[in-house]
Amino acid sequence: MDLGIEGRVAVITGGARGIGFAEAEALGAEGAVIAINDIDSVAAMDAAAILRARGIQASAFPADAADEAEVAEAMRKIAEKFGKIAILVNNAGVGVKPDYSAYEMPAEVWDSMQRAHVRSTFLWSRAAIPLMRLGGYGRIVNTSSMNYTGGGRPGATHYVAAKASIAGFTRALAKEMGPDGITVNAIAPGYVATELIDGFSSPMLAVIREQNPTRRLCEPNEIGALVAYLASRQAGFINGEIVCIDGGRREFYWGNTA
Ligand SMILES: NC(=O)c1ccc[n+]([C@@H]2O[C@H](COP(=O)([O-])OP(=O)(O)OC[C@H]3O[C@@H](n4cnc5c(N)ncnc54)[C@H](O)[C@@H]3O)[C@@H](O)[C@H]2O)c1
């Protein structure tokens, strides 16, 4: 199926590794022109080079995705290079390290979680929309998590709140942007095999696999395929949707195995 995104510019935040890189690979394989943002500038440049070696047009735009001035500067460079953009994948984020009960959590830990996920999603969306309007085509794909509805696990209230906030933002922005031909959706992954969950102990991962109906973790390229579809011409009537990709798990709680 031709997804209709060949030659369209796709910006992926946090795209240097993990899920974001897999999304860049999937979009690039469909002919999209890839702009990789990441706070890790070396990794962002390496990732773009890997894609270019495969014949994909890719460049790096390092920036802290949650810093207003850095996002504005990165988007200025993207606009200068490409003129317009069509696809924005708000993927940048950080994991829960360490866990904190809400009643013990320093406010700075709370704030920095909201900043990395929610503020970055808002800032990049705000910057991208004028450049999408120019091209008359827009697909924003945000990154929530399966636990945004189920409450996740103890120790991660700040992460769960950030992902629920992204789900709410997605639905609200979808209503604003629909008339402009710009769709706004979010993915809600279960556990994906990336560095983000590297800190989990082996027993914890074994329980996670066992509790999952598919008995395994999600592979990043499975997320990439979903995002490529949501970015496609064919997905134009999917708007304001939070798409779960969790192997059928929906909730997670691993009891006292940690
Ligand atoms: N791995 C999972 O199980 C899982 C599940 C659900 C949702 N998610 C979400 O998917 C997204 C990607 O996760 P991942 O597993 O690929 O993580 P990862 O740690 O492998 O990659 C995250 C990338 O984001 C970058 N990043 C972090 N903060 C940034 C910032 N402020 N500005 C720019 N770049 C920044 C990192 O440098 C890194 O390259 C995150 O939003 C995460 O919450 C992951």
The ligand as an SDF file (V2000), in Angstrom:
LIG
                    3D

 44 48  0  0  0  0  0  0  0  0999 V2000
    9.7810    1.6510   26.0910 N   0  0  0  0  0  0  0  0  0  0  0  0
    8.5330    1.5210   26.5640 C   0  0  0  0  0  0  0  0  0  0  0  0
    8.1910    0.4770   27.1340 O   0  0  0  0  0  0  0  0  0  0  0  0
    7.5240    2.6190   26.3810 C   0  0  0  0  0  0  0  0  0  0  0  0
    6.1710    2.3470   26.6390 C   0  0  0  0  0  0  0  0  0  0  0  0
    5.2220    3.3400   26.4720 C   0  0  0  0  0  0  0  0  0  0  0  0
    5.6100    4.6070   26.0490 C   0  0  0  0  0  0  0  0  0  0  0  0
    6.9310    4.8500   25.8160 N   0  0  0  0  0  0  0  0  0  0  0  0
    7.2830    6.2110   25.3860 C   0  0  0  0  0  0  0  0  0  0  0  0
    7.9220    6.1650   24.1150 O   0  0  0  0  0  0  0  0  0  0  0  0
    8.8230    7.2710   24.0130 C   0  0  0  0  0  0  0  0  0  0  0  0
   10.1870    6.7670   23.5910 C   0  0  0  0  0  0  0  0  0  0  0  0
   10.6360    5.8390   24.5400 O   0  0  0  0  0  0  0  0  0  0  0  0
   11.8440    4.8260   24.2850 P   0  0  0  0  0  0  0  0  0  0  0  0
   11.4840    3.5760   24.9610 O   0  0  0  0  0  0  0  0  0  0  0  0
   12.2160    4.8070   22.8600 O   0  0  0  0  0  0  0  0  0  0  0  0
   12.9860    5.5460   25.1480 O   0  0  0  0  0  0  0  0  0  0  0  0
   14.5680    5.6780   24.8960 P   0  0  0  0  0  0  0  0  0  0  0  0
   15.1220    6.0890   26.2060 O   0  0  0  0  0  0  0  0  0  0  0  0
   15.0940    4.4600   24.2350 O   0  0  0  0  0  0  0  0  0  0  0  0
   14.6650    6.8940   23.8560 O   0  0  0  0  0  0  0  0  0  0  0  0
   14.1910    8.1780   24.2130 C   0  0  0  0  0  0  0  0  0  0  0  0
   14.9290    9.2070   23.3810 C   0  0  0  0  0  0  0  0  0  0  0  0
   14.4000   10.5050   23.7330 O   0  0  0  0  0  0  0  0  0  0  0  0
   15.4850   11.3900   23.9160 C   0  0  0  0  0  0  0  0  0  0  0  0
   15.0690   12.4780   24.8080 N   0  0  0  0  0  0  0  0  0  0  0  0
   14.7890   12.3950   26.1330 C   0  0  0  0  0  0  0  0  0  0  0  0
   14.4920   13.6070   26.6060 N   0  0  0  0  0  0  0  0  0  0  0  0
   14.5960   14.4660   25.5680 C   0  0  0  0  0  0  0  0  0  0  0  0
   14.4090   15.8570   25.4240 C   0  0  0  0  0  0  0  0  0  0  0  0
   14.0860   16.6320   26.4660 N   0  0  0  0  0  0  0  0  0  0  0  0
   14.5990   16.4070   24.2100 N   0  0  0  0  0  0  0  0  0  0  0  0
   14.9460   15.6510   23.1330 C   0  0  0  0  0  0  0  0  0  0  0  0
   15.1500   14.3300   23.2190 N   0  0  0  0  0  0  0  0  0  0  0  0
   14.9560   13.7430   24.4180 C   0  0  0  0  0  0  0  0  0  0  0  0
   16.6050   10.5480   24.4810 C   0  0  0  0  0  0  0  0  0  0  0  0
   17.8910   11.1630   24.3200 O   0  0  0  0  0  0  0  0  0  0  0  0
   16.4310    9.2560   23.6810 C   0  0  0  0  0  0  0  0  0  0  0  0
   17.1690    9.2780   22.4790 O   0  0  0  0  0  0  0  0  0  0  0  0
    8.8000    7.9710   25.3630 C   0  0  0  0  0  0  0  0  0  0  0  0
    7.8940    9.0560   25.3020 O   0  0  0  0  0  0  0  0  0  0  0  0
    8.2670    6.9000   26.2950 C   0  0  0  0  0  0  0  0  0  0  0  0
    7.6560    7.4300   27.4460 O   0  0  0  0  0  0  0  0  0  0  0  0
    7.9000    3.8960   25.9570 C   0  0  0  0  0  0  0  0  0  0  0  0
  1  2  1  0
  2  3  2  0
  2  4  1  0
  4  5  1  0
  4 44  2  0
  5  6  2  0
  6  7  1  0
  7  8  2  0
  8  9  1  0
  8 44  1  0
  9 10  1  0
  9 42  1  0
 10 11  1  0
 11 12  1  0
 11 40  1  0
 12 13  1  0
 13 14  1  0
 14 15  2  0
 14 16  1  0
 14 17  1  0
 17 18  1  0
 18 19  2  0
 18 20  1  0
 18 21  1  0
 21 22  1  0
 22 23  1  0
 23 24  1  0
 23 38  1  0
 24 25  1  0
 25 26  1  0
 25 36  1  0
 26 27  1  0
 26 35  1  0
 27 28  2  0
 28 29  1  0
 29 30  1  0
 29 35  2  0
 30 31  1  0
 30 32  2  0
 32 33  1  0
 33 34  2  0
 34 35  1  0
 36 37  1  0
 36 38  1  0
 38 39  1  0
 40 41  1  0
 40 42  1  0
 42 43  1  0
M  CHG  2   8   1  16  -1
M  END
$$$$
